[in-house]
Amino acid sequence: MIVFETVRIKVRKWRLSDFDTLLAVYGNPDVCRYIDDGSPLSPDEARAWLSVTENNYEKRGYGMWALTSRDTGATIGFGGLVHPGNQKTPEVKYALGVNFWRQGFATEFVSAACSHGFDCFALNSIIATVAAENGASIHVLEKCGFSATGNQLESDGSITRIFQKTAI
C-alpha cells in the first residue's frame, strides 16, 4: 500500500517480503555506524522490528515505511515517523542503502514525511536525533527546516543532537 509519493520515491508500508532488504540495509556496518550503538541489525531484531512496525500502523496509523524508487521499483531504504521508547513526540528516522547516499533521497524523504505527518495526522512537531559527528544527517535536517534544540549525553559518553520541526 502506497502511503505517499515524492518526485523520485514511493513510500509504502512494510511487508514481510521486505525482510531481506531490511536486513541488507540495517545489517551494513556503514549504514548502522550512527544508529543506536552502531551494531548491525540481527535477523531476530529485524523480525521483531517488522512486528513492532505492524503494531504502530494499527495503533498510530504510521510507523516505518519502505522507500522505493519510482523509476526502478527497487527498495532504496527505510524511513518513517516513530515513537522510540514510547516517547510522546514523533521522531523522523531513515536509513538508505549505501548505493543511494548523496543523491538527495534523504532530504526528499524527510521533507515529505514531515509534511505527511503534519497534514494527515495533525502532528504539531516532529523531532530528529542524530549523532553529533553525523554531519550528513545534520545537513539533511537543516535543509528540511529542522532547528537544533539541544544535546543529550549518552551513557557511552557520545553526544546526540536533538532537532525539531514544527507545523506551520
DSSP file with accessible surface (Angstrom, degrees, kcal/mol):
  #  RESIDUE AA STRUCTURE BP1 BP2  ACC     N-H-->O    O-->H-N    N-H-->O    O-->H-N    TCO  KAPPA ALPHA  PHI   PSI    X-CA   Y-CA   Z-CA
    1    1 A M              0   0  144      0, 0.0    12,-1.7     0, 0.0     2,-0.4   0.000 360.0 360.0 360.0 124.2    0.0    0.0    0.0
    2    2 A I  E     -A   12   0A  74     10,-0.2    10,-0.3     1,-0.2     3,-0.1  -0.597 360.0-175.4 -75.6 128.8    1.4    3.4   -1.1
    3    3 A V  E     -     0   0A  34      8,-3.6     2,-0.3     1,-0.4     9,-0.2   0.873  66.1 -32.2 -89.7 -48.8    1.4    5.9    1.8
    4    4 A F  E     -A   11   0A  27      7,-1.4     7,-2.8     2,-0.0    -1,-0.4  -0.966  58.0-135.3-162.2 168.3    2.7    8.9   -0.2
    5    5 A E  E     -A   10   0A  86     -2,-0.3     5,-0.2     5,-0.2     2,-0.2  -0.945   9.1-167.1-131.4 152.7    4.9    9.7   -3.1
    6    6 A T        -     0   0   19      3,-3.0   103,-0.0    -2,-0.3   102,-0.0  -0.600  52.1 -79.8-118.7-171.5    7.6   12.2   -3.9
    7    7 A V  S    S+     0   0  125     -2,-0.2     3,-0.0     1,-0.2    -2,-0.0   0.911 128.1  11.3 -58.6 -40.4    9.2   13.1   -7.2
    8    8 A R  S    S+     0   0   73      1,-0.1    62,-2.4    62,-0.1    63,-0.4   0.466 119.2  69.3-118.5  -4.7   11.5   10.0   -7.1
    9    9 A I  E     - B   0  69A   0     60,-0.2    -3,-3.0    61,-0.1     2,-0.5  -0.957  52.4-158.4-127.1 137.1   10.2    7.9   -4.2
   10   10 A K  E     -AB   5  68A  77     58,-2.9    58,-3.0    -2,-0.4     2,-0.5  -0.955  19.7-155.6-103.2 128.4    7.2    5.8   -3.5
   11   11 A V  E     +AB   4  67A   0     -7,-2.8    -8,-3.6    -2,-0.5    -7,-1.4  -0.924  22.9 165.1-108.3 123.6    6.7    5.3    0.3
   12   12 A R  E     -AB   2  66A  13     54,-2.3    54,-2.8    -2,-0.5   -10,-0.2  -0.903  39.9 -87.0-135.9 164.7    4.8    2.2    1.3
   13   13 A K  E     - B   0  65A  64    -12,-1.7    52,-0.2    -2,-0.3     2,-0.0  -0.337  54.6 -95.9 -66.7 152.1    4.0    0.1    4.4
   14   14 A W        -     0   0   15     50,-0.6     2,-0.3    36,-0.1    -1,-0.1  -0.343  38.9-163.1 -66.0 149.9    6.4   -2.6    5.2
   15   15 A R    >   -     0   0  124     -3,-0.1     3,-2.3     1,-0.1     4,-0.2  -0.904  34.8-110.1-127.7 159.9    5.7   -6.2    4.0
   16   16 A L  G >  S+     0   0  150     -2,-0.3     3,-1.9     1,-0.3    -1,-0.1   0.849 117.6  66.5 -57.5 -31.0    7.2   -9.5    5.2
   17   17 A S  G 3  S+     0   0   86      1,-0.3     4,-0.4     2,-0.1     3,-0.4   0.613  86.5  70.9 -68.9  -8.1    8.9   -9.7    1.8
   18   18 A D  G <> S+     0   0    4     -3,-2.3     4,-3.2     1,-0.2    -1,-0.3   0.534  70.6  97.4 -80.4  -5.8   11.0   -6.6    2.9
   19   19 A F  H <> S+     0   0   37     -3,-1.9     4,-2.7     1,-0.2     5,-0.2   0.905  82.0  45.0 -53.2 -51.8   12.9   -8.8    5.4
   20   20 A D  H  > S+     0   0  121     -3,-0.4     4,-2.2     1,-0.2    -1,-0.2   0.907 117.1  44.9 -63.3 -40.7   15.9   -9.5    3.3
   21   21 A T  H  > S+     0   0   50     -4,-0.4     4,-2.7     2,-0.2     5,-0.2   0.905 111.9  52.8 -69.9 -39.2   16.3   -5.8    2.2
   22   22 A L  H  X S+     0   0    0     -4,-3.2     4,-2.7     1,-0.2     5,-0.3   0.940 112.0  46.1 -58.3 -45.5   15.7   -4.6    5.7
   23   23 A L  H  X S+     0   0   41     -4,-2.7     4,-1.3    -5,-0.3    -2,-0.2   0.885 111.4  52.2 -66.5 -37.5   18.5   -6.9    6.9
   24   24 A A  H  < S+     0   0   67     -4,-2.2     4,-0.3    -5,-0.2    -2,-0.2   0.917 115.9  39.7 -65.2 -43.3   20.8   -5.8    4.0
   25   25 A V  H >< S+     0   0    9     -4,-2.7     3,-1.2     1,-0.2     6,-0.2   0.979 125.4  34.6 -70.7 -55.8   20.3   -2.1    4.8
   26   26 A Y  H 3< S+     0   0   13     -4,-2.7    15,-2.7     1,-0.3    -2,-0.2   0.552 112.6  62.3 -81.5  -4.1   20.4   -2.3    8.6
   27   27 A G  T 3< S+     0   0   27     -4,-1.3    -1,-0.3    -5,-0.3    -2,-0.2   0.475  81.3  98.8 -92.6  -4.2   22.9   -5.1    8.5
   28   28 A N    <>  -     0   0   45     -3,-1.2     4,-2.3    -4,-0.3     3,-0.4  -0.733  68.5-147.3 -86.4 121.0   25.5   -2.9    6.8
   29   29 A P  H  > S+     0   0   84      0, 0.0     4,-0.8     0, 0.0    -1,-0.1   0.828  98.0  56.1 -58.6 -31.1   28.0   -1.5    9.4
   30   30 A D  H  4 S+     0   0   93      2,-0.2     3,-0.4     1,-0.2     4,-0.3   0.907 110.2  44.6 -67.5 -40.1   28.4    1.7    7.3
   31   31 A V  H >4 S+     0   0   15     -3,-0.4     3,-0.6    -6,-0.2    -1,-0.2   0.910 117.4  45.1 -67.2 -40.7   24.7    2.3    7.5
   32   32 A C  H >< S+     0   0    4     -4,-2.3     3,-2.0     1,-0.2    -1,-0.2   0.507  79.7 104.5 -85.0  -3.3   24.5    1.5   11.2
   33   33 A R  T 3< S+     0   0  131     -4,-0.8    -1,-0.2    -3,-0.4    -2,-0.1   0.837  94.1  28.4 -48.9 -39.5   27.5    3.5   12.2
   34   34 A Y  T <  S+     0   0   71     -3,-0.6     2,-0.6    -4,-0.3    97,-0.3   0.253  98.6 102.2-108.6  12.4   25.4    6.2   13.8
   35   35 A I  S X  S-     0   0   55     -3,-2.0     3,-3.1    95,-0.1     4,-0.2  -0.879  98.6 -54.0-102.4 125.3   22.3    4.2   14.7
   36   36 A D  T 3  S-     0   0  155     -2,-0.6     0, 0.0     1,-0.3     0, 0.0  -0.214 125.4 -11.9  47.4-120.7   22.0    3.3   18.4
   37   37 A D  T 3  S-     0   0  122      2,-0.1    -1,-0.3     1,-0.0    -4,-0.1   0.373  98.5-107.3 -91.2   6.6   25.2    1.5   19.4
   38   38 A G  S <  S+     0   0   21     -3,-3.1    -2,-0.1     1,-0.3    -6,-0.1   0.440  75.0 136.9  86.6  -0.2   26.4    1.2   15.8
   39   39 A S        -     0   0   69     -4,-0.2    -1,-0.3     1,-0.1    -2,-0.1  -0.620  58.1-112.7 -83.6 137.5   25.8   -2.6   15.7
   40   40 A P        -     0   0   55      0, 0.0   -13,-0.3     0, 0.0     2,-0.2  -0.257  40.8 -95.2 -61.6 154.4   24.2   -4.0   12.6
   41   41 A L        -     0   0   35    -15,-2.7    -9,-0.0   -18,-0.2     3,-0.0  -0.498  36.2-136.9 -72.9 135.9   20.7   -5.5   13.0
   42   42 A S     >  -     0   0   43     -2,-0.2     4,-2.5     1,-0.1     5,-0.2  -0.519  25.5-108.0 -85.8 162.2   20.4   -9.2   13.6
   43   43 A P  H  > S+     0   0   61      0, 0.0     4,-2.3     0, 0.0     5,-0.2   0.905 121.6  51.0 -57.1 -40.1   17.9  -11.4   11.8
   44   44 A D  H  > S+     0   0  113      1,-0.2     4,-2.3     2,-0.2     5,-0.2   0.906 110.2  49.0 -65.1 -39.7   15.9  -11.8   15.1
   45   45 A E  H  > S+     0   0  103      2,-0.2     4,-2.4     1,-0.2    -1,-0.2   0.895 110.0  51.9 -65.8 -38.5   15.9   -8.0   15.6
   46   46 A A  H  X S+     0   0    0     -4,-2.5     4,-2.1     2,-0.2    -2,-0.2   0.925 109.9  48.7 -63.8 -43.8   14.7   -7.5   12.0
   47   47 A R  H  X S+     0   0  128     -4,-2.3     4,-1.6     1,-0.2    -2,-0.2   0.925 112.5  48.3 -61.7 -43.8   11.8   -9.9   12.5
   48   48 A A  H  X S+     0   0   54     -4,-2.3     4,-2.6     1,-0.2    -1,-0.2   0.898 109.0  53.8 -63.6 -39.1   10.8   -8.2   15.8
   49   49 A W  H  X S+     0   0   63     -4,-2.4     4,-2.7     1,-0.2    -1,-0.2   0.885 104.1  54.8 -65.8 -38.4   11.0   -4.8   14.1
   50   50 A L  H  X S+     0   0   19     -4,-2.1     4,-2.0     1,-0.2    -1,-0.2   0.923 111.1  46.4 -59.0 -40.9    8.6   -5.9   11.4
   51   51 A S  H  X S+     0   0   71     -4,-1.6     4,-2.1     2,-0.2    -2,-0.2   0.926 111.5  49.7 -68.0 -45.1    6.2   -6.9   14.1
   52   52 A V  H  X S+     0   0   73     -4,-2.6     4,-2.2     1,-0.2    -2,-0.2   0.913 110.2  52.2 -59.6 -42.0    6.6   -3.6   16.0
   53   53 A T  H  X S+     0   0    0     -4,-2.7     4,-2.2     1,-0.2    -1,-0.2   0.917 106.6  51.9 -64.0 -41.7    6.0   -1.7   12.8
   54   54 A E  H  X S+     0   0   88     -4,-2.0     4,-1.8     1,-0.2    -1,-0.2   0.923 109.8  50.1 -60.4 -40.7    2.8   -3.5   12.1
   55   55 A N  H  X S+     0   0   88     -4,-2.1     4,-2.7     1,-0.2    -1,-0.2   0.883 107.7  53.8 -64.6 -37.9    1.6   -2.7   15.6
   56   56 A N  H  X>S+     0   0   29     -4,-2.2     4,-3.1     2,-0.2     5,-1.1   0.892 105.1  53.8 -63.6 -40.6    2.5    1.0   15.1
   57   57 A Y  H  X5S+     0   0   11     -4,-2.2     4,-0.9     4,-0.2    -1,-0.2   0.925 114.2  42.2 -57.2 -44.4    0.4    1.1   11.9
   58   58 A E  H  <5S+     0   0  142     -4,-1.8    -2,-0.2    -5,-0.2    -1,-0.2   0.902 121.5  39.7 -70.2 -40.3   -2.6   -0.2   13.9
   59   59 A K  H  <5S+     0   0  133     -4,-2.7    -2,-0.2    -5,-0.1    -3,-0.2   0.910 136.3  10.5 -77.6 -44.4   -2.0    2.0   16.9
   60   60 A R  H  <5S-     0   0   63     -4,-3.1    -3,-0.2     2,-0.3    -2,-0.2   0.592  91.9-118.2-112.8 -21.1   -1.0    5.3   15.4
   61   61 A G  S  <<S+     0   0   34     -5,-1.1     2,-0.3    -4,-0.9    -4,-0.2   0.384  90.3  59.5  91.6  -4.2   -1.7    5.0   11.6
   62   62 A Y        +     0   0   15     -6,-0.7    -2,-0.3    19,-0.0     2,-0.3  -0.918  48.8 130.4-147.2 171.5    2.0    5.4   10.9
   63   63 A G        -     0   0    1     -2,-0.3    18,-1.6    -3,-0.1     2,-0.2  -0.885  64.9 -14.4 175.7-143.1    5.4    3.9   11.6
   64   64 A M  E     - C   0  80A   1     -2,-0.3   -50,-0.6    16,-0.3     2,-0.3  -0.586  62.4-166.4 -84.9 149.3    8.4    2.9    9.5
   65   65 A W  E     -BC  13  79A   2     14,-3.8    14,-2.2    -2,-0.2     2,-0.4  -0.902  23.4-111.2-131.8 160.1    7.9    2.6    5.7
   66   66 A A  E     -BC  12  78A   0    -54,-2.8   -54,-2.3    -2,-0.3     2,-0.6  -0.752  27.2-145.7 -88.6 138.2    9.8    1.1    2.8
   67   67 A L  E     -BC  11  77A   1     10,-2.9     9,-3.1    -2,-0.4    10,-1.3  -0.933  22.1-176.4-107.4 118.0   11.2    3.7    0.3
   68   68 A T  E     -BC  10  75A  12    -58,-3.0   -58,-2.9    -2,-0.6     2,-0.3  -0.889  29.8-108.5-119.3 148.6   11.2    2.5   -3.3
   69   69 A S  E  >  -B    9   0A  13      5,-2.9     4,-2.2    -2,-0.4   -60,-0.2  -0.535  16.0-149.3 -71.6 130.3   12.5    4.1   -6.4
   70   70 A R  T  4 S+     0   0  110    -62,-2.4    -1,-0.2    -2,-0.3   -61,-0.1   0.822  97.8  49.8 -68.0 -28.4    9.7    5.3   -8.7
   71   71 A D  T  4 S+     0   0  146    -63,-0.4    -1,-0.2     1,-0.1   -62,-0.1   0.926 130.0  12.2 -75.3 -47.3   11.9    4.6  -11.7
   72   72 A T  T  4 S-     0   0  106      2,-0.2    -2,-0.2     0, 0.0    -1,-0.1   0.619  87.3-127.8-109.2 -18.8   13.0    1.0  -10.9
   73   73 A G     <  +     0   0   51     -4,-2.2    -3,-0.1     1,-0.3     2,-0.1   0.361  60.7 142.9  81.8  -5.5   10.8   -0.2   -8.1
   74   74 A A        -     0   0   45     -6,-0.1    -5,-2.9     1,-0.1     2,-0.5  -0.375  59.7-112.7 -67.9 143.5   13.9   -1.1   -6.1
   75   75 A T  E     -C   68   0A  31     -7,-0.2    -7,-0.3     1,-0.2    -1,-0.1  -0.687  33.6-178.6 -76.6 121.6   13.8   -0.6   -2.3
   76   76 A I  E     -     0   0A   1     -9,-3.1    21,-2.9    -2,-0.5     2,-0.3   0.588  56.0 -56.5 -98.5 -14.2   16.3    2.1   -1.6
   77   77 A G  E     -CD  67  96A   0    -10,-1.3   -10,-2.9    19,-0.3     2,-0.3  -0.987  54.4 -86.8 166.7-162.4   15.9    2.2    2.1
   78   78 A F  E     +CD  66  95A   0     17,-2.8    17,-2.7    -2,-0.3     2,-0.3  -0.968  37.9 153.9-141.0 149.9   13.5    2.7    5.0
   79   79 A G  E     +CD  65  94A   0    -14,-2.2   -14,-3.8    -2,-0.3     2,-0.3  -0.980   6.6 139.9-166.5 166.9   12.2    5.6    7.0
   80   80 A G  E     -CD  64  93A   0     13,-2.6    13,-2.4    -2,-0.3     2,-0.5  -0.995  49.6 -74.9 175.9-173.3    9.3    6.7    9.0
   81   81 A L  E     + D   0  92A   0    -18,-1.6     2,-0.3    -2,-0.3    11,-0.2  -0.976  56.3 163.9-113.4 122.6    7.7    8.5   11.9
   82   82 A V  E     - D   0  91A  16      9,-2.7     9,-3.0    -2,-0.5   -19,-0.1  -0.835  41.8-135.3-137.3 170.9    8.1    6.6   15.2
   83   83 A H    >   -     0   0   19     -2,-0.3     3,-2.1     7,-0.2     4,-0.1  -0.681  28.9-156.4-129.1  74.7    8.0    7.0   18.9
   84   84 A P  G >  S+     0   0   51      0, 0.0     3,-1.7     0, 0.0    -2,-0.0  -0.259  81.5   4.0 -56.6 135.5   11.1    5.2   20.3
   85   85 A G  G 3  S-     0   0   88      1,-0.3     0, 0.0     2,-0.0     0, 0.0   0.759 129.3 -71.8  61.3  21.6   10.6    4.1   23.8
   86   86 A N  G <  S+     0   0  109     -3,-2.1    -1,-0.3     1,-0.2    -3,-0.0   0.773  79.5 177.4  64.0  28.3    7.1    5.3   23.6
   87   87 A Q    <   -     0   0   60     -3,-1.7    -1,-0.2    -4,-0.1     4,-0.1  -0.265  33.8-125.5 -61.6 152.7    8.2    8.9   23.6
   88   88 A K  S    S+     0   0  194      2,-0.1    -1,-0.1    -5,-0.0    -2,-0.0   0.923  89.5  64.7 -68.8 -47.8    5.5   11.5   23.2
   89   89 A T  S    S-     0   0   46      1,-0.1    37,-0.1    34,-0.0    -2,-0.1  -0.636  89.3-116.9 -83.9 131.8    6.8   13.5   20.3
   90   90 A P        -     0   0   10      0, 0.0    37,-2.7     0, 0.0     2,-0.4  -0.332  27.8-151.2 -65.2 149.4    7.1   11.6   16.9
   91   91 A E  E     -De  82 127A   4     -9,-3.0    -9,-2.7    35,-0.2     2,-0.4  -0.974   9.1-132.2-125.9 134.2   10.6   11.3   15.5
   92   92 A V  E     +D   81   0A   5     35,-2.4    37,-0.4    -2,-0.4     2,-0.3  -0.718  30.6 178.0 -85.1 133.8   11.6   11.0   11.9
   93   93 A K  E     +D   80   0A  66    -13,-2.4   -13,-2.6    -2,-0.4     2,-0.3  -0.967   4.3 165.6-131.8 151.4   14.0    8.2   11.1
   94   94 A Y  E     -D   79   0A  45     -2,-0.3     2,-0.3   -15,-0.3   -15,-0.3  -0.981  15.0-176.9-162.0 154.1   15.6    7.0    7.9
   95   95 A A  E     -D   78   0A   6    -17,-2.7   -17,-2.8    -2,-0.3     2,-0.3  -0.927  12.6-162.2-152.6 132.2   18.4    4.8    6.5
   96   96 A L  E     -D   77   0A   9     -2,-0.3   -19,-0.3   -19,-0.2     5,-0.1  -0.865  31.9 -99.5-113.2 149.7   19.2    4.3    2.9
   97   97 A G    >   -     0   0   14    -21,-2.9     3,-2.7    -2,-0.3     4,-0.2  -0.380  41.8-112.4 -59.7 145.1   21.3    1.6    1.2
   98   98 A V  G >  S+     0   0   52      1,-0.3     3,-1.4     2,-0.2    -1,-0.1   0.790 115.1  66.1 -58.1 -27.7   24.8    3.0    0.6
   99   99 A N  G 3  S+     0   0  132      1,-0.3    -1,-0.3   -23,-0.0    -2,-0.1   0.633 102.8  49.3 -66.8 -11.5   24.3    2.9   -3.2
  100  100 A F  G X  S+     0   0   53     -3,-2.7     3,-0.7   -24,-0.2     5,-0.4   0.283  84.4 116.7-112.8   8.7   21.6    5.7   -2.7
  101  101 A W  T <  S+     0   0   75     -3,-1.4    -4,-0.0     1,-0.2    -3,-0.0  -0.381  72.4  21.1 -72.8 156.7   23.6    8.0   -0.5
  102  102 A R  T 3  S+     0   0  218      1,-0.1    -1,-0.2    -2,-0.1    -4,-0.0   0.774  94.0 101.4  59.1  31.9   24.5   11.6   -1.6
  103  103 A Q  S <  S-     0   0   91     -3,-0.7    -1,-0.1     0, 0.0    -2,-0.1   0.255  97.4-104.2-123.6   6.2   21.7   11.7   -4.2
  104  104 A G  S  > S+     0   0   32     -4,-0.1     4,-2.3     3,-0.0     5,-0.2   0.460  85.6 122.1  86.6   1.5   19.2   13.8   -2.3
  105  105 A F  H  > S+     0   0   15     -5,-0.4     4,-2.7     2,-0.2     5,-0.2   0.892  72.6  52.2 -64.8 -39.7   16.9   10.9   -1.4
  106  106 A A  H  > S+     0   0   15     -6,-0.2     4,-3.0     2,-0.2     5,-0.3   0.945 111.7  45.7 -62.9 -46.3   17.1   11.5    2.4
  107  107 A T  H  > S+     0   0   29      1,-0.2     4,-2.3     2,-0.2     5,-0.3   0.926 113.2  50.4 -62.1 -43.5   16.2   15.2    2.0
  108  108 A E  H  X S+     0   0   38     -4,-2.3     4,-1.8     1,-0.2    -1,-0.2   0.922 115.0  43.6 -60.7 -44.4   13.3   14.3   -0.3
  109  109 A F  H  X S+     0   0    0     -4,-2.7     4,-3.2     2,-0.2     5,-0.3   0.948 113.1  48.9 -67.4 -51.2   12.0   11.7    2.1
  110  110 A V  H  X S+     0   0    0     -4,-3.0     4,-2.3     1,-0.2     5,-0.2   0.931 112.3  49.2 -59.2 -44.3   12.4   13.7    5.3
  111  111 A S  H  X S+     0   0   50     -4,-2.3     4,-2.1    -5,-0.3    -1,-0.2   0.947 116.1  42.2 -59.9 -47.7   10.7   16.7    3.9
  112  112 A A  H  X S+     0   0   22     -4,-1.8     4,-2.7    -5,-0.3    -2,-0.2   0.879 111.7  54.7 -69.3 -37.6    7.7   14.7    2.6
  113  113 A A  H  X S+     0   0    0     -4,-3.2     4,-2.5     2,-0.2    -1,-0.2   0.906 109.4  47.8 -63.7 -40.7    7.5   12.5    5.7
  114  114 A C  H  X S+     0   0    0     -4,-2.3     4,-2.8    -5,-0.3     5,-0.2   0.941 112.1  48.8 -65.5 -45.7    7.1   15.7    7.9
  115  115 A S  H  X S+     0   0   52     -4,-2.1     4,-3.0    -5,-0.2     5,-0.3   0.919 111.6  50.6 -58.6 -43.2    4.5   17.2    5.5
  116  116 A H  H  X>S+     0   0   27     -4,-2.7     4,-2.9     1,-0.2     5,-0.6   0.922 111.6  47.4 -60.7 -45.7    2.6   13.9    5.6
  117  117 A G  H  X5S+     0   0    0     -4,-2.5     6,-1.8     2,-0.2     4,-1.2   0.914 116.0  43.8 -63.6 -42.0    2.7   13.8    9.4
  118  118 A F  H  X5S+     0   0   29     -4,-2.8     4,-0.7     4,-0.2    -2,-0.2   0.932 122.3  37.1 -68.6 -45.0    1.6   17.4    9.8
  119  119 A D  H  <5S+     0   0  134     -4,-3.0    -2,-0.2    -5,-0.2    -3,-0.2   0.887 126.4  31.7 -77.5 -42.1   -1.1   17.2    7.1
  120  120 A C  H  <5S+     0   0   79     -4,-2.9    -3,-0.2    -5,-0.3    -2,-0.1   0.732 131.7  27.9 -93.4 -23.0   -2.5   13.7    7.6
  121  121 A F  H  <<S-     0   0   69     -4,-1.2    -3,-0.2    -5,-0.6    -2,-0.1   0.299  96.2-124.2-122.3   6.9   -2.1   13.1   11.4
  122  122 A A     <  +     0   0   78     -4,-0.7    -4,-0.2     1,-0.2     2,-0.2   0.820  44.2 176.4  53.2  35.8   -2.2   16.7   12.7
  123  123 A L        -     0   0   23     -6,-1.8    -1,-0.2     1,-0.1     3,-0.1  -0.493  23.6-155.6 -68.9 140.3    1.1   16.4   14.3
  124  124 A N  S    S-     0   0  134      1,-0.3    43,-2.9    -2,-0.2     2,-0.3   0.798  71.3  -0.5 -86.6 -34.2    2.3   19.6   15.9
  125  125 A S  E     - F   0 166A  20     41,-0.3     2,-0.4    -8,-0.1    -1,-0.3  -0.985  56.6-153.9-153.6 158.0    6.0   18.9   15.9
  126  126 A I  E     - F   0 165A   0     39,-2.7    39,-2.6    -2,-0.3     2,-0.2  -0.996  14.7-156.5-133.7 136.4    8.5   16.2   14.8
  127  127 A I  E     -eF  91 164A  24    -37,-2.7   -35,-2.4    -2,-0.4     2,-0.3  -0.660   3.6-161.4-107.3 169.1   11.9   15.7   16.3
  128  128 A A  E     - F   0 163A   4     35,-1.9    35,-2.9    -2,-0.2     2,-0.4  -0.982   4.5-155.9-145.0 141.3   15.0   14.0   15.0
  129  129 A T  E     + F   0 162A  45    -37,-0.4     2,-0.3    -2,-0.3    33,-0.2  -0.961  18.1 172.5-118.8 141.2   18.0   12.8   16.9
  130  130 A V  E     - F   0 161A  11     31,-2.2    31,-3.5    -2,-0.4   -95,-0.1  -0.998  39.4 -99.7-149.9 141.8   21.4   12.4   15.3
  131  131 A A  E >   - F   0 160A  15     -2,-0.3     3,-2.3   -97,-0.3    29,-0.2  -0.393  37.8-122.7 -59.4 136.6   24.9   11.6   16.4
  132  132 A A  T 3  S+     0   0   38     27,-2.4    -1,-0.1     1,-0.3    28,-0.1   0.797 111.2  51.5 -55.7 -29.8   26.9   14.9   16.8
  133  133 A E  T 3  S+     0   0  116     26,-0.3     2,-1.7     1,-0.1    -1,-0.3   0.475  81.3  99.2 -89.3   1.4   29.5   13.6   14.3
  134  134 A N    <>  +     0   0   23     -3,-2.3     4,-2.0     1,-0.2     3,-0.3  -0.526  44.1 167.3 -89.0  74.5   27.0   12.7   11.6
  135  135 A G  H  >  +     0   0   48     -2,-1.7     4,-2.5     1,-0.2    -1,-0.2   0.827  68.9  59.4 -59.2 -34.9   27.3   15.8    9.5
  136  136 A A  H  > S+     0   0   65      1,-0.2     4,-2.0    -3,-0.2    -1,-0.2   0.942 109.3  42.4 -63.3 -46.2   25.4   14.4    6.5
  137  137 A S  H  > S+     0   0   22     -3,-0.3     4,-2.5     2,-0.2    -1,-0.2   0.880 112.0  54.5 -69.6 -35.9   22.3   13.8    8.5
  138  138 A I  H  X S+     0   0   15     -4,-2.0     4,-2.5     1,-0.2    -1,-0.2   0.938 108.4  50.1 -61.0 -42.4   22.6   17.2   10.3
  139  139 A H  H  X S+     0   0  103     -4,-2.5     4,-2.5     1,-0.2    -2,-0.2   0.919 109.2  51.4 -61.8 -42.8   22.8   18.8    6.9
  140  140 A V  H  X S+     0   0   16     -4,-2.0     4,-1.5     1,-0.2    -1,-0.2   0.947 111.0  47.9 -58.6 -48.9   19.6   16.9    5.7
  141  141 A L  H  <>S+     0   0    4     -4,-2.5     5,-2.6     1,-0.2     3,-0.2   0.919 111.4  49.3 -62.1 -43.3   17.7   18.0    8.8
  142  142 A E  H ><5S+     0   0  102     -4,-2.5     3,-1.5     1,-0.2    -1,-0.2   0.912 109.3  52.2 -64.0 -40.1   18.7   21.7    8.4
  143  143 A K  H 3<5S+     0   0  118     -4,-2.5    -1,-0.2     1,-0.3    -2,-0.2   0.804 107.7  54.2 -64.3 -27.5   17.8   21.6    4.7
  144  144 A C  T 3<5S-     0   0    7     -4,-1.5    -1,-0.3    -3,-0.2    -2,-0.2   0.333 125.9 -99.1 -90.7   7.0   14.3   20.3    5.7
  145  145 A G  T < 5S+     0   0   45     -3,-1.5    21,-0.3     1,-0.3     2,-0.2   0.605  72.0 146.3  89.7  13.4   13.7   23.1    8.2
  146  146 A F      < -     0   0    8     -5,-2.6     2,-0.4    -6,-0.2    -1,-0.3  -0.570  33.8-150.5 -79.8 148.2   14.7   21.5   11.4
  147  147 A S  E     -G  164   0A  77     17,-2.6    17,-2.3    -2,-0.2     2,-0.2  -0.951  21.5-110.8-118.6 140.9   16.3   23.6   14.2
  148  148 A A  E     +G  163   0A  52     -2,-0.4    15,-0.3    15,-0.2     3,-0.1  -0.476  34.8 175.1 -67.6 134.0   18.7   22.3   16.8
  149  149 A T  E     -     0   0A  79     13,-3.3     2,-0.3     1,-0.4    14,-0.2   0.471  53.9 -51.3-118.9  -9.6   17.1   22.3   20.2
  150  150 A G  E     -G  162   0A  32     12,-1.2    12,-3.0     2,-0.0    -1,-0.4  -0.951  49.5 -91.5 161.6-179.6   19.8   20.7   22.4
  151  151 A N  E     -G  161   0A 108     -2,-0.3     2,-0.4    10,-0.2    10,-0.2  -0.927  21.7-152.3-124.8 151.8   22.2   17.9   23.1
  152  152 A Q  E     -G  160   0A  93      8,-2.9     8,-2.8    -2,-0.3     2,-0.5  -0.994  14.1-137.3-126.7 127.7   21.8   14.7   25.0
  153  153 A L  E     -G  159   0A 127     -2,-0.4     6,-0.2     6,-0.2     2,-0.1  -0.732  24.6-146.4 -82.7 123.2   24.8   13.0   26.7
  154  154 A E    >   -     0   0   56      4,-3.1     3,-2.1    -2,-0.5    -1,-0.0  -0.466  25.0-106.5 -87.9 164.0   24.5    9.2   26.1
  155  155 A S  T 3  S+     0   0  136      1,-0.3    -1,-0.1    -2,-0.1    -2,-0.0   0.761 120.2  56.0 -62.8 -24.2   25.6    6.5   28.5
  156  156 A D  T 3  S-     0   0  115      2,-0.1    -1,-0.3     1,-0.0     3,-0.1   0.379 122.5-104.6 -88.9   4.6   28.7    5.8   26.4
  157  157 A G  S <  S+     0   0   52     -3,-2.1    -2,-0.1     1,-0.3     2,-0.1   0.347  80.1 129.0  92.0  -7.4   29.8    9.4   26.5
  158  158 A S        -     0   0   39     -5,-0.1    -4,-3.1     1,-0.0     2,-0.5  -0.343  56.1-122.3 -77.9 164.3   28.7   10.3   23.0
  159  159 A I  E     - G   0 153A  62     -6,-0.2   -27,-2.4    -3,-0.1     2,-0.5  -0.920  16.7-161.6-111.2 131.4   26.6   13.3   22.2
  160  160 A T  E     -FG 131 152A  22     -8,-2.8    -8,-2.9    -2,-0.5     2,-0.4  -0.951  14.4-143.5-108.1 127.5   23.2   13.1   20.4
  161  161 A R  E     -FG 130 151A  66    -31,-3.5   -31,-2.2    -2,-0.5     2,-0.5  -0.740  11.0-146.6 -90.0 140.5   21.9   16.3   18.9
  162  162 A I  E     -FG 129 150A  35    -12,-3.0   -13,-3.3    -2,-0.4   -12,-1.2  -0.923  16.6-176.3-112.2 131.3   18.2   16.9   19.0
  163  163 A F  E     -FG 128 148A   0    -35,-2.9   -35,-1.9    -2,-0.5     2,-0.3  -0.880   4.2-163.2-122.5 156.8   16.4   18.8   16.3
  164  164 A Q  E     -FG 127 147A  66    -17,-2.3   -17,-2.6    -2,-0.3     2,-0.4  -0.998  10.5-169.6-144.2 145.4   12.8   19.8   15.9
  165  165 A K  E     -F  126   0A  39    -39,-2.6   -39,-2.7    -2,-0.3     2,-0.3  -0.998  15.9-155.5-129.9 132.9   10.4   21.0   13.2
  166  166 A T  E     -F  125   0A  85     -2,-0.4   -41,-0.3   -21,-0.3   -42,-0.1  -0.797  25.7 -99.8-110.3 154.6    7.0   22.4   14.0
  167  167 A A              0   0   37    -43,-2.9    -1,-0.1    -2,-0.3   -43,-0.0  -0.359 360.0 360.0 -66.2 147.8    3.9   22.5   11.9
  168  168 A I              0   0  217     -2,-0.0    -1,-0.1     0, 0.0     0, 0.0  -0.595 360.0 360.0 -87.9 360.0    3.3   25.8   10.2
